[in-house]
Amino acid sequence: MVTIIKDYKFTAVLFVISISILFLTLTDRIEVFEYIVVFFEVLEAYEIDEFFLVVFLLSLGLVIDFRLILLKRKTISIIKDKEIAVLKATMNNVLDIVNNYLNQIQLLSIEAEESGKVSKKNIKLIETLTFETSERLKKLANLQEIVIDKTISGVPLLSIEKEKE
């Protein structure tokens, strides 16, 4: 209810005014249309009715334009916020993929330093890790749909495992 009043505050104010006028009219305390007719007769007598019409239409146009400008700014702000969220999620994905790769390479490097040589098994593992890392980065680069998942720690990541078929 509060959201409706917040979104339609001018309508709510005018509704209250309308109900008040209706109540006053029904209780014979005021004749609104008589005042309006007198007002327009005064405007006509001084030949300012056309000026009044121009001012009214200009004011109406300005109100509509300002509302549209505010709506456009709000929409742009929402889009920018979503773009930033996607960028952050993308960077988190890249960091996750590259850091996983570097950690595995570092472990293989420590093993190679301890043994003094790099085994064929480890060379094959490095090739596999490099290929898998490259494939994950390609999937990230070729995303067609953006789905942001959160890890257990709350870090946003793009879902790259789901492929479109």
DRENPA-3360 file (N, C-alpha, C; in nm, 2 decimals, always signed):
BEGIN
1 = MVTIIKDY = +0.08/-0.12/+0.00/+0.00/+0.00/+0.00/+0.09/+0.13/+0.00 ~ +0.19/+0.12/+0.08/+0.28/+0.24/+0.09/+0.35/+0.26/-0.05 ~ +0.39/+0.15/-0.11/+0.45/+0.16/-0.24/+0.36/+0.23/-0.35 ~ +0.23/+0.19/-0.34/+0.14/+0.25/-0.44/+0.12/+0.40/-0.41 ~ +0.11/+0.44/-0.29/+0.10/+0.58/-0.26/+0.23/+0.65/-0.30 ~ +0.34/+0.59/-0.27/+0.47/+0.65/-0.31/+0.48/+0.67/-0.46 ~ +0.44/+0.57/-0.54/+0.45/+0.57/-0.68/+0.35/+0.67/-0.74 ~ +0.23/+0.68/-0.68/+0.12/+0.76/-0.73/+0.09/+0.87/-0.64;
9 = KFTAVLFV = +0.19/+0.94/-0.59/+0.16/+1.05/-0.49/+0.07/+1.16/-0.54 ~ +0.09/+1.20/-0.66/+0.01/+1.31/-0.71/-0.13/+1.27/-0.73 ~ -0.15/+1.14/-0.78/-0.28/+1.09/-0.79/-0.35/+1.08/-0.66 ~ -0.28/+1.04/-0.55/-0.33/+1.02/-0.42/-0.38/+1.16/-0.37 ~ -0.29/+1.26/-0.39/-0.33/+1.40/-0.34/-0.45/+1.45/-0.41 ~ -0.45/+1.43/-0.54/-0.57/+1.48/-0.62/-0.69/+1.40/-0.58 ~ -0.68/+1.27/-0.55/-0.79/+1.19/-0.51/-0.85/+1.25/-0.38 ~ -0.76/+1.28/-0.28/-0.81/+1.34/-0.15/-0.88/+1.47/-0.18;
17 = ISISILFL = -0.82/+1.56/-0.26/-0.88/+1.69/-0.30/-1.02/+1.66/-0.36 ~ -1.03/+1.57/-0.46/-1.15/+1.54/-0.52/-1.26/+1.49/-0.43 ~ -1.22/+1.41/-0.34/-1.32/+1.36/-0.24/-1.37/+1.48/-0.15 ~ -1.27/+1.56/-0.11/-1.31/+1.68/-0.03/-1.41/+1.77/-0.11 ~ -1.38/+1.80/-0.23/-1.47/+1.88/-0.32/-1.60/+1.82/-0.33 ~ -1.60/+1.69/-0.35/-1.73/+1.61/-0.36/-1.81/+1.63/-0.23 ~ -1.75/+1.61/-0.12/-1.81/+1.62/+0.01/-1.87/+1.76/+0.03 ~ -1.79/+1.86/+0.00/-1.84/+2.00/+0.01/-1.95/+2.03/-0.08;
25 = TLTDRIEV = -1.95/+1.98/-0.20/-2.05/+2.00/-0.30/-2.18/+1.93/-0.25 ~ -2.17/+1.81/-0.20/-2.29/+1.74/-0.16/-2.35/+1.80/-0.03 ~ -2.28/+1.87/+0.05/-2.33/+1.93/+0.17/-2.37/+2.08/+0.14 ~ -2.37/+2.12/+0.01/-2.41/+2.25/-0.03/-2.33/+2.36/+0.03 ~ -2.21/+2.33/+0.06/-2.12/+2.44/+0.12/-2.04/+2.51/+0.01 ~ -2.03/+2.45/-0.11/-1.95/+2.51/-0.21/-2.00/+2.46/-0.35 ~ -2.00/+2.54/-0.45/-2.04/+2.51/-0.58/-1.91/+2.53/-0.67 ~ -1.84/+2.42/-0.69/-1.71/+2.42/-0.75/-1.72/+2.47/-0.90;
33 = FEYIVVFF = -1.82/+2.42/-0.97/-1.83/+2.45/-1.11/-1.87/+2.60/-1.13 ~ -1.94/+2.65/-1.04/-1.97/+2.80/-1.05/-1.84/+2.88/-1.04 ~ -1.75/+2.84/-0.95/-1.63/+2.91/-0.93/-1.54/+2.90/-1.06 ~ -1.55/+2.78/-1.12/-1.47/+2.76/-1.24/-1.52/+2.84/-1.35 ~ -1.66/+2.84/-1.37/-1.72/+2.92/-1.47/-1.68/+3.07/-1.45 ~ -1.69/+3.12/-1.33/-1.66/+3.26/-1.30/-1.51/+3.29/-1.34 ~ -1.43/+3.19/-1.30/-1.28/+3.21/-1.33/-1.26/+3.22/-1.48 ~ -1.32/+3.14/-1.56/-1.31/+3.14/-1.71/-1.37/+3.27/-1.77;
41 = EVLEAYEI = -1.48/+3.31/-1.71/-1.54/+3.44/-1.75/-1.44/+3.56/-1.73 ~ -1.37/+3.56/-1.62/-1.28/+3.66/-1.59/-1.16/+3.65/-1.69 ~ -1.12/+3.53/-1.72/-1.01/+3.52/-1.82/-1.05/+3.57/-1.95 ~ -1.17/+3.54/-1.99/-1.23/+3.58/-2.12/-1.24/+3.73/-2.12 ~ -1.29/+3.79/-2.02/-1.31/+3.93/-2.01/-1.18/+4.01/-2.03 ~ -1.07/+3.96/-1.98/-0.94/+4.03/-1.99/-0.86/+3.97/-2.11 ~ -0.92/+3.88/-2.19/-0.86/+3.82/-2.31/-0.73/+3.75/-2.27 ~ -0.72/+3.69/-2.16/-0.60/+3.61/-2.13/-0.63/+3.46/-2.12;
49 = DEFFLVVF = -0.75/+3.42/-2.17/-0.78/+3.28/-2.17/-0.68/+3.20/-2.26 ~ -0.65/+3.26/-2.37/-0.55/+3.19/-2.46/-0.42/+3.17/-2.40 ~ -0.37/+3.28/-2.33/-0.25/+3.28/-2.26/-0.25/+3.17/-2.15 ~ -0.36/+3.16/-2.08/-0.38/+3.06/-1.97/-0.37/+2.92/-2.03 ~ -0.43/+2.90/-2.15/-0.42/+2.77/-2.22/-0.28/+2.73/-2.26 ~ -0.21/+2.83/-2.31/-0.07/+2.81/-2.35/+0.02/+2.77/-2.23 ~ +0.00/+2.84/-2.12/+0.07/+2.81/-1.99/+0.04/+2.68/-1.94 ~ -0.09/+2.64/-1.94/-0.13/+2.51/-1.90/-0.07/+2.40/-1.98;
57 = LLSLGLVI = -0.08/+2.41/-2.11/-0.02/+2.31/-2.20/+0.13/+2.30/-2.19 ~ +0.20/+2.41/-2.18/+0.34/+2.41/-2.16/+0.38/+2.35/-2.03 ~ +0.30/+2.38/-1.92/+0.33/+2.31/-1.79/+0.31/+2.16/-1.80 ~ +0.20/+2.12/-1.86/+0.17/+1.98/-1.88/+0.29/+1.91/-1.95 ~ +0.33/+1.97/-2.06/+0.44/+1.92/-2.14/+0.57/+1.91/-2.05 ~ +0.60/+2.01/-1.98/+0.72/+2.01/-1.89/+0.71/+1.90/-1.79 ~ +0.59/+1.88/-1.73/+0.58/+1.78/-1.62/+0.60/+1.64/-1.69 ~ +0.54/+1.62/-1.80/+0.56/+1.49/-1.87/+0.70/+1.46/-1.91;
65 = DFRLILLK = +0.77/+1.57/-1.96/+0.91/+1.55/-2.00/+1.00/+1.52/-1.88 ~ +0.98/+1.59/-1.77/+1.06/+1.57/-1.65/+1.04/+1.43/-1.60 ~ +0.91/+1.38/-1.60/+0.89/+1.24/-1.56/+0.96/+1.14/-1.65 ~ +0.96/+1.17/-1.78/+1.03/+1.08/-1.87/+1.18/+1.08/-1.85 ~ +1.23/+1.20/-1.83/+1.37/+1.21/-1.80/+1.41/+1.14/-1.68 ~ +1.34/+1.15/-1.57/+1.36/+1.08/-1.45/+1.36/+0.93/-1.47 ~ +1.26/+0.88/-1.54/+1.24/+0.74/-1.57/+1.36/+0.69/-1.65 ~ +1.40/+0.77/-1.75/+1.52/+0.73/-1.83/+1.65/+0.72/-1.75;
73 = RKTISIIK = +1.67/+0.82/-1.66/+1.79/+0.82/-1.57/+1.78/+0.70/-1.48 ~ +1.67/+0.67/-1.43/+1.65/+0.55/-1.34/+1.68/+0.42/-1.41 ~ +1.63/+0.41/-1.53/+1.66/+0.29/-1.61/+1.81/+0.28/-1.65 ~ +1.87/+0.39/-1.68/+2.01/+0.38/-1.71/+2.09/+0.34/-1.59 ~ +2.05/+0.40/-1.47/+2.12/+0.36/-1.35/+2.11/+0.21/-1.32 ~ +1.99/+0.16/-1.34/+1.97/+0.01/-1.32/+2.05/-0.07/-1.41 ~ +2.06/-0.03/-1.54/+2.14/-0.10/-1.64/+2.28/-0.10/-1.60 ~ +2.33/+0.02/-1.56/+2.47/+0.03/-1.52/+2.51/-0.05/-1.40;
81 = DKEIAVLK = +2.41/-0.06/-1.31/+2.43/-0.14/-1.19/+2.44/-0.29/-1.23 ~ +2.36/-0.33/-1.32/+2.36/-0.47/-1.37/+2.49/-0.50/-1.45 ~ +2.53/-0.40/-1.53/+2.66/-0.42/-1.60/+2.78/-0.44/-1.51 ~ +2.78/-0.36/-1.40/+2.89/-0.37/-1.30/+2.88/-0.50/-1.23 ~ +2.76/-0.55/-1.20/+2.75/-0.68/-1.13/+2.80/-0.79/-1.23 ~ +2.77/-0.78/-1.35/+2.82/-0.88/-1.45/+2.97/-0.87/-1.47 ~ +3.02/-0.75/-1.47/+3.17/-0.73/-1.48/+3.24/-0.79/-1.36 ~ +3.19/-0.77/-1.24/+3.25/-0.82/-1.12/+3.24/-0.97/-1.12;
89 = ATMNNVLD = +3.13/-1.03/-1.16/+3.11/-1.17/-1.17/+3.21/-1.23/-1.27 ~ +3.23/-1.16/-1.38/+3.32/-1.21/-1.48/+3.46/-1.21/-1.43 ~ +3.50/-1.10/-1.37/+3.64/-1.09/-1.31/+3.66/-1.20/-1.20 ~ +3.56/-1.22/-1.12/+3.57/-1.33/-1.02/+3.59/-1.47/-1.09 ~ +3.52/-1.49/-1.20/+3.54/-1.61/-1.27/+3.68/-1.63/-1.33 ~ +3.73/-1.52/-1.39/+3.86/-1.52/-1.45/+3.97/-1.54/-1.34 ~ +3.95/-1.47/-1.23/+4.04/-1.49/-1.11/+4.04/-1.64/-1.06 ~ +3.92/-1.69/-1.05/+3.90/-1.83/-1.00/+3.97/-1.93/-1.10;
97 = IVNNYLNQ = +3.95/-1.91/-1.23/+4.00/-2.01/-1.33/+4.16/-2.00/-1.33 ~ +4.21/-1.87/-1.34/+4.35/-1.85/-1.35/+4.42/-1.89/-1.22 ~ +4.36/-1.85/-1.10/+4.43/-1.89/-0.97/+4.43/-2.04/-0.95 ~ +4.32/-2.11/-0.99/+4.32/-2.26/-0.98/+4.43/-2.32/-1.06 ~ +4.45/-2.27/-1.18/+4.55/-2.31/-1.27/+4.69/-2.29/-1.21 ~ +4.71/-2.16/-1.17/+4.84/-2.13/-1.11/+4.87/-2.21/-0.98 ~ +4.77/-2.23/-0.90/+4.80/-2.32/-0.78/+4.84/-2.46/-0.82 ~ +4.77/-2.52/-0.92/+4.81/-2.65/-0.96/+4.95/-2.65/-1.02;
105 = IQLLSIEA = +4.98/-2.55/-1.10/+5.12/-2.54/-1.16/+5.22/-2.53/-1.05 ~ +5.19/-2.45/-0.95/+5.28/-2.42/-0.84/+5.31/-2.56/-0.76 ~ +5.20/-2.64/-0.74/+5.22/-2.77/-0.67/+5.31/-2.86/-0.76 ~ +5.29/-2.86/-0.89/+5.38/-2.94/-0.97/+5.52/-2.88/-0.97 ~ +5.53/-2.75/-0.97/+5.67/-2.69/-0.96/+5.74/-2.73/-0.83 ~ +5.67/-2.73/-0.72/+5.73/-2.77/-0.59/+5.77/-2.92/-0.60 ~ +5.69/-3.00/-0.66/+5.72/-3.14/-0.67/+5.84/-3.16/-0.76 ~ +5.85/-3.08/-0.87/+5.97/-3.09/-0.96/+6.09/-3.04/-0.89;
113 = EESGKVSK = +6.09/-2.94/-0.81/+6.20/-2.89/-0.74/+6.25/-3.00/-0.64 ~ +6.16/-3.06/-0.57/+6.20/-3.16/-0.47/+6.26/-3.29/-0.54 ~ +6.21/-3.32/-0.65/+6.26/-3.45/-0.72/+6.38/-3.41/-0.81 ~ +6.39/-3.29/-0.85/+6.50/-3.25/-0.94/+6.46/-3.27/-1.09 ~ +6.35/-3.32/-1.12/+6.31/-3.34/-1.25/+6.16/-3.33/-1.27 ~ +6.11/-3.32/-1.39/+5.97/-3.31/-1.42/+5.94/-3.44/-1.49 ~ +5.85/-3.52/-1.43/+5.81/-3.65/-1.49/+5.72/-3.63/-1.61 ~ +5.71/-3.73/-1.69/+5.63/-3.73/-1.81/+5.48/-3.72/-1.76;
121 = KNIKLIET = +5.45/-3.78/-1.65/+5.31/-3.77/-1.60/+5.28/-3.62/-1.56 ~ +5.37/-3.55/-1.50/+5.35/-3.41/-1.47/+5.34/-3.32/-1.59 ~ +5.42/-3.35/-1.69/+5.42/-3.28/-1.82/+5.28/-3.29/-1.88 ~ +5.23/-3.42/-1.88/+5.10/-3.45/-1.94/+4.99/-3.37/-1.86 ~ +5.01/-3.37/-1.72/+4.91/-3.30/-1.64/+4.91/-3.15/-1.66 ~ +5.03/-3.09/-1.68/+5.04/-2.95/-1.72/+4.97/-2.92/-1.85 ~ +4.99/-3.01/-1.95/+4.92/-2.99/-2.08/+4.77/-3.00/-2.06 ~ +4.73/-3.10/-1.98/+4.58/-3.11/-1.95/+4.53/-2.99/-1.88;
129 = LTFETSER = +4.60/-2.95/-1.78/+4.55/-2.83/-1.70/+4.55/-2.70/-1.79 ~ +4.65/-2.69/-1.87/+4.65/-2.57/-1.96/+4.53/-2.58/-2.06 ~ +4.51/-2.69/-2.12/+4.39/-2.71/-2.21/+4.26/-2.68/-2.14 ~ +4.24/-2.74/-2.02/+4.12/-2.72/-1.95/+4.09/-2.58/-1.91 ~ +4.20/-2.51/-1.87/+4.19/-2.37/-1.83/+4.16/-2.29/-1.95 ~ +4.22/-2.32/-2.06/+4.19/-2.25/-2.19/+4.04/-2.27/-2.23 ~ +3.99/-2.39/-2.22/+3.86/-2.42/-2.25/+3.76/-2.34/-2.16 ~ +3.79/-2.34/-2.03/+3.70/-2.27/-1.94/+3.69/-2.12/-1.97;
137 = LKKLANLQ = +3.81/-2.06/-2.01/+3.82/-1.92/-2.04/+3.74/-1.89/-2.18 ~ +3.75/-1.99/-2.27/+3.68/-1.97/-2.40/+3.53/-1.98/-2.37 ~ +3.48/-2.07/-2.28/+3.34/-2.08/-2.25/+3.29/-1.95/-2.19 ~ +3.38/-1.89/-2.11/+3.34/-1.76/-2.04/+3.33/-1.65/-2.15 ~ +3.42/-1.65/-2.25/+3.42/-1.55/-2.35/+3.30/-1.57/-2.45 ~ +3.25/-1.69/-2.46/+3.15/-1.72/-2.56/+3.01/-1.73/-2.49 ~ +2.99/-1.68/-2.37/+2.86/-1.69/-2.30/+2.75/-1.62/-2.38 ~ +2.64/-1.69/-2.39/+2.52/-1.64/-2.46/+2.42/-1.59/-2.36;
145 = EIVIDKTI = +2.42/-1.64/-2.24/+2.32/-1.61/-2.14/+2.40/-1.59/-2.01 ~ +2.35/-1.48/-1.94/+2.42/-1.45/-1.82/+2.34/-1.50/-1.70 ~ +2.40/-1.59/-1.62/+2.34/-1.64/-1.50/+2.44/-1.63/-1.39 ~ +2.41/-1.55/-1.29/+2.51/-1.52/-1.19/+2.47/-1.61/-1.07 ~ +2.56/-1.70/-1.03/+2.55/-1.79/-0.91/+2.64/-1.73/-0.80 ~ +2.61/-1.77/-0.68/+2.69/-1.73/-0.57/+2.76/-1.85/-0.51 ~ +2.89/-1.84/-0.48/+2.96/-1.95/-0.42/+2.92/-1.96/-0.27 ~ +2.97/-2.06/-0.20/+2.93/-2.07/-0.06/+2.98/-1.95/+0.02;
153 = SGVPLLSI = +3.09/-1.89/-0.02/+3.14/-1.77/+0.05/+3.07/-1.64/+0.01 ~ +2.97/-1.65/-0.09/+2.90/-1.54/-0.13/+2.96/-1.46/-0.25 ~ +3.06/-1.51/-0.31/+3.13/-1.45/-0.42/+3.04/-1.48/-0.55 ~ +3.00/-1.37/-0.62/+2.92/-1.39/-0.74/+3.01/-1.45/-0.86 ~ +2.97/-1.55/-0.92/+3.03/-1.61/-1.04/+2.93/-1.63/-1.15 ~ +2.98/-1.62/-1.27/+2.90/-1.65/-1.38/+2.89/-1.80/-1.40 ~ +2.77/-1.85/-1.43/+2.76/-2.00/-1.46/+2.80/-2.03/-1.60 ~ +2.92/-2.09/-1.61/+2.97/-2.12/-1.75/+2.96/-2.27/-1.78;
161 = EKEKE = +2.92/-2.35/-1.68/+2.91/-2.49/-1.71/+2.79/-2.53/-1.79 ~ +2.69/-2.45/-1.78/+2.56/-2.48/-1.86/+2.58/-2.43/-2.00 ~ +2.58/-2.52/-2.09/+2.59/-2.48/-2.23/+2.46/-2.49/-2.30 ~ +2.44/-2.40/-2.40/+2.31/-2.40/-2.48/+2.33/-2.50/-2.58 ~ +2.22/-2.58/-2.60/+2.23/-2.68/-2.71/+2.14/-2.65/-2.82;
% end
